[in-house]
Amino acid sequence: MKQIEKLYLKYKQEIYNYLLSITHNPTLSEDLLSETFVKAIYSITNFKGNSSIKTWLFGIARHLWLQNLRKDKPSVEYSDLLELYVTDSTMDIFITKQIGDRVWELLKTKDEQTQKIVSMRINGISYYEISEKISISENSARVIDFRTKKWLKSILKKEELI
C-alpha cells in the first residue's frame, strides 16, 4: 500500500470531522477532504518535517477551507476567524462582524503571550507546536486557551452578543 493511502486511512476521519466542524456542510467537507489529499500528493516533496504529518494535513485542509471561503466572500477577515474561535460549533448563533470586532478588542487587553496562543489556535496550530514555539508546557497552552475562551464567552454573554 502506498504511503499516501496509509495516511488517508489513518487521518481521513479526523480531517473530515474537523472540516465538518468548521463548514457545517457534509458535502463540502467531503470535497475538501478529497482536495486535501490530492494537494498532499502533489506537495509531499515540500513537507519539511517541521510539524507532524497530521498537523501538515490539517493545515492543508484549513487552507483549502479558507480558499473556499474566499470564493464565496471577497475576503476572510481575522475577525471572522475570531468569531469561529469563540463560538462552539454546536451553538446555532448567527455570527456577526460585531462579535468578531468585539473579540478582537477584548483580546488586545490580554498579555502578549495570551494573544499569541489565541492567534495560533485560530490558525489551527496544535497545543504541542504552541508549547514549542513560545516555550511553555502543552498543558499551560491548553489552560490559557481554555480560560481565554471562557473569559471571552462570559463577556460576550453579558453584553448579549451571544
N, C-alpha and C positions, 0 to 999 in steps of 0.2 A: 504494500500500500504506500502510496506517495505521501511525503511529509505533509503537504497541504491538506490531503484527505484526513490524515490523523488530526491535524489542527482543527479542521472543520468539525469532525465528530466530537472532539473534546470541548470545543468552545461555542458551537452553534447555538445551543440552548441559552447559555448565559448572555451571549451577544444579542440574541433575539429578545430575551426578556428585558435587557437594557434598552434596546431600541423601542420596544413596545411601551416601556415606562415613559419615554420622552415623546413618542409620536402619538400614542393612544390610538394607533391605527394598525391592526394586524397585517393588512395587505402591504402597506408602506413599509412596515417593519421587516416583512419577508423580502421585499425588494431590496431594501437597504442591506439586509443580511447577505444576500447573494452578491450585491455590489461590493460589500466589504471583502469577501473572499476573492473575488475577481481582482480587485485592486491589490490585495495582498499577494496574489500570484505574480502580478506584474511588477510589484515593488519590493519583493522579498530580498533582492540584492541590496536595497537601500537600508535594510534593517541592520542597525549598528550594534544592537545588544545593550544599549544604554538603559533599557527597561525590559521587563519581561515580555515575551511574545504575546501574552494575554493583554497586557497594557497597550502594546502596539496595535493589536487588532481592535481593541476598544477605541483607541484614538482614531483609527481609520473609520470605524463606524460613526463616531461622533462627528468627524469631519464631513462625511457623506451626508449626515443628517443636516448639518449646518448649511451645506451646499443646497440641499433640498429646500430648506427654509428660505434661502436667498432667492431661489427661483420664484417662490410664491410671494415673497416680500422683498422690496428693494434692498433693505439692509437688516442685518441682525445686530441689534444694539447690545452692548454689555448689560444694560438694564433688563433686556429681555431674558438673558441668561440668569440674571439675579432673581427674577421672578420665578423661574423654574426651580432655582435652588431653594427658595424659601417655602414654596408650596409643595405639599405632598401630592404624589400622582393620584392618590385615591380621593383627593378633595375635588369636588365639582365647583371650582371657583373660576369665574371669568377673570383672567389675568389682564390687568390694565397697565399701561405705561406708568401711571401714577404710582402703582405699587413698586415697580422697579426703580423709579426715581427716588422714592422714599427709602427703600432698602439701601440704595447707594449712599444717600445722605447719612443714614444711620451707621453704615459701615465705615464711613470716613471718621466717625468719632472713636472708633476702636484703634488699638495699637497696631503698629505696622505688621507684627507677626500674625495677628488675627486676620488682618486684611489679606496677607499673602496666602494663608491657609484657605480662606474662603475663595479667593480668586483661583487657586489651584484646584480646589474641589469643583468649582463651577466648570472648569475646563476639563474635568474628568480625571484628574491626576489621583492616583491611589494614595492612601494614607502612608504606605511604605515609602513611596517616592517623595512625598512631602517631608517625611521624617528625615530622609537622606539629604534633601535639598536645604532644609533650614535647621538641621542639627538638633532635632528634638526626638523624643521617642514616638513611635507609631501611636501608642495609646494617648499620649499628650495631644497629638494632632486630632485624633478622634474626639477627645473630650472638648477641645477648643471649638471644633466644628459643631459638635452637638450643642454645646452651650450657646454658641453664637446663633444657631438656628432657633433655638428655644427663645432666646432673648428677642430676636427679630420678630418671631411669630407673636410673642406676647405684646410687643409694642404695636404691631400691625392690627392685632385684635382690639386693643384698647382704642386705637384710632379708627376702628371699624372699617379697615381696608380689606380685611379678610374675615 
